[in-house]
Amino acid sequence: MTLEEVVGCNITDTKMDTVSQALEELLVAAQRQDCLTVGVYESAKLMNVDPDCAVLCVLATDEEDQDDIALQIHFTLLQAFCCDNDINILRVSGLRRLAQVLGEPTVDNSEPRDFHCILVTNPQCQPLKCQALKDVGNYCEESRCKNQWIPYLSLQER
């Protein structure tokens, strides 16, 4: 491994950690302001009704979800819709971490929410303003400039 590869890896790892932290902050802020839609069907329905309100679509999977054909088809359709409507899109792994960040109750008898798709919206009347939204948006834009149209993040357990 060359010095450039070592330094490049460290910079990339640091950038990923920063963006992961920004994503978590954004999700919490959006949830507090009621600007978060959780679930594949709920997100698709909202984007169909008002695509201009969506600013970020987070598609989350873990290894066990890779063989779920129906979920992969939904993701393909959501990705195409987001690309056609200039909505930032981000693929992440770490469904348990998303549940922790968004305060998913751990009650056994309740149906767990579907964290495979999380849509951050920005209502026209009271726009969501936070540095985390800008940071995640910049990361998505930088990725597109590098021909990585759907950037990927791995959320780490804490």
Salt bridges, closest charged atoms under 4 A:
GLU24 OE1 - ARG97 NH2 2.80
GLU24 OE1 - ARG158 NH1 3.28
ASP65 OD2 - HIS116 NE2 3.18
GLU104 OE1 - ARG113 NE 3.21
ASP114 OD1 - HIS116 ND1 2.71
GLU142 OE1 - LYS15 NZ 3.47
